[in-house]
């Protein structure tokens, strides 16, 4: 059974709460591109790279239609959408792109076990 492709609309914000709305088929890759300064001159200029909101769709047409709808909204309505789902404007992708660290737990009398963690 094959997985159905998902498409995303996303809202990024800067620390000063400037916002950017986009659409993508690969959310993690796109957010990481914004963070590295490769995705948009606007997001690079204003340091907009914190993922504060996203929605997923099975249809690219539906995702593009939603992006278009959100971009037409006044800022106040966009902010209300973010606050409703993410009141503190937490970066929903804060851990994305960080290396995974593998740790061996070597306890006496047992086999080493593998654990994933981040440092």
C-alpha positions as CSV (number, residue, x, y, z in Angstrom):
1,X,0.0,0.0,0.0
2,X,1.5,3.3,-1.0
3,X,1.4,6.4,1.2
4,X,-0.7,9.3,-0.1
5,X,1.4,12.5,-0.8
6,X,0.8,15.4,1.5
7,X,1.1,19.1,0.7
8,X,1.4,21.8,3.2
9,X,0.7,25.5,3.8
10,X,2.9,26.9,6.4
11,X,3.4,30.2,8.3
12,X,6.9,31.2,9.4
13,X,7.6,34.0,11.8
14,X,10.5,36.1,13.0
15,X,11.2,36.8,16.6
16,X,9.6,40.2,16.0
17,X,6.6,38.4,14.5
18,X,6.9,39.3,10.9
19,X,5.2,36.5,9.0
20,X,5.6,34.6,5.7
21,X,3.1,32.2,4.2
22,X,4.1,29.4,1.8
23,X,3.1,26.1,0.2
24,X,5.3,23.0,-0.2
25,X,5.2,19.3,-0.7
26,X,8.2,18.8,1.6
27,X,7.6,20.8,4.8
28,X,10.8,19.8,6.7
29,X,13.1,20.5,3.7
30,X,11.4,23.8,3.0
31,X,11.7,25.0,6.6
32,X,15.4,24.0,6.7
33,X,15.9,25.9,3.4
34,X,14.4,29.0,5.0
35,X,16.6,28.6,8.0
36,X,19.7,28.3,5.9
37,X,18.7,31.5,3.9
38,X,18.2,29.6,0.6
39,X,14.5,29.7,0.2
40,X,13.4,33.4,0.0
41,X,15.2,36.7,0.0
42,X,12.3,38.1,2.1
43,X,12.6,35.5,4.8
44,X,16.4,35.9,4.7
45,X,16.3,39.7,5.0
46,X,13.8,39.7,8.0
47,X,15.1,36.5,9.6
48,X,11.8,34.7,9.3
49,X,12.5,31.0,10.0
50,X,10.4,29.8,12.9
51,X,7.5,27.5,11.9
52,X,4.5,28.7,13.9
53,X,1.6,27.2,11.9
54,X,0.9,24.6,9.2
55,X,-1.9,22.7,7.6
56,X,-1.7,19.5,5.5
57,X,-3.7,18.6,2.4
58,X,-4.0,15.6,0.1
59,X,-4.4,17.8,-2.9
60,X,-1.9,20.3,-4.2
61,X,-4.8,22.4,-5.6
62,X,-6.4,22.6,-2.2
63,X,-3.1,23.6,-0.6
64,X,-2.5,26.3,-3.1
65,X,-6.1,27.5,-2.7
66,X,-5.7,27.7,1.0
67,X,-2.4,29.6,0.7
68,X,-4.0,32.1,-1.7
69,X,-6.9,32.5,0.8
70,X,-4.6,33.2,3.8
71,X,-2.4,35.6,1.8
72,X,-5.5,37.7,1.2
73,X,-6.4,38.0,4.9
74,X,-5.5,41.0,6.9
75,X,-2.6,40.6,9.3
76,X,-4.9,40.6,12.3
77,X,-6.8,37.6,11.0
78,X,-3.5,35.7,10.3
79,X,-2.2,36.4,13.8
80,X,-5.5,35.2,15.3
81,X,-5.2,31.9,13.4
82,X,-1.6,31.4,14.7
83,X,-2.6,32.4,18.3
84,X,-5.6,30.0,18.3
85,X,-3.3,27.0,17.5
86,X,0.0,28.2,18.9
87,X,-0.6,30.9,21.5
88,X,3.1,31.3,22.4
89,X,4.3,31.3,18.8
90,X,6.6,28.4,19.7
91,X,8.8,27.1,16.8
92,X,7.1,23.9,15.9
93,X,10.2,22.8,14.0
94,X,12.8,23.7,16.6
95,X,14.5,20.3,16.6
96,X,14.4,19.8,12.9
97,X,17.8,19.5,11.2
98,X,19.7,18.8,14.4
99,X,21.9,15.7,14.3
100,X,20.6,12.6,16.1
101,X,23.0,11.3,18.7
102,X,23.2,7.6,19.3
103,X,24.2,6.6,22.8
104,X,25.2,3.2,24.1
105,X,24.0,2.3,27.5
106,X,26.5,-0.1,29.0
107,X,25.2,-1.4,32.3
108,X,26.9,-4.3,34.1
109,X,25.4,-7.7,33.3
110,X,23.5,-6.6,30.3
111,X,24.0,-6.2,26.6
112,X,24.5,-2.6,25.3
113,X,21.3,-1.1,24.2
114,X,21.0,1.6,21.6
115,X,19.1,4.8,22.4
116,X,18.4,7.9,20.3
117,X,18.7,11.3,21.9
118,X,19.7,14.8,21.2
119,X,22.3,16.9,22.9
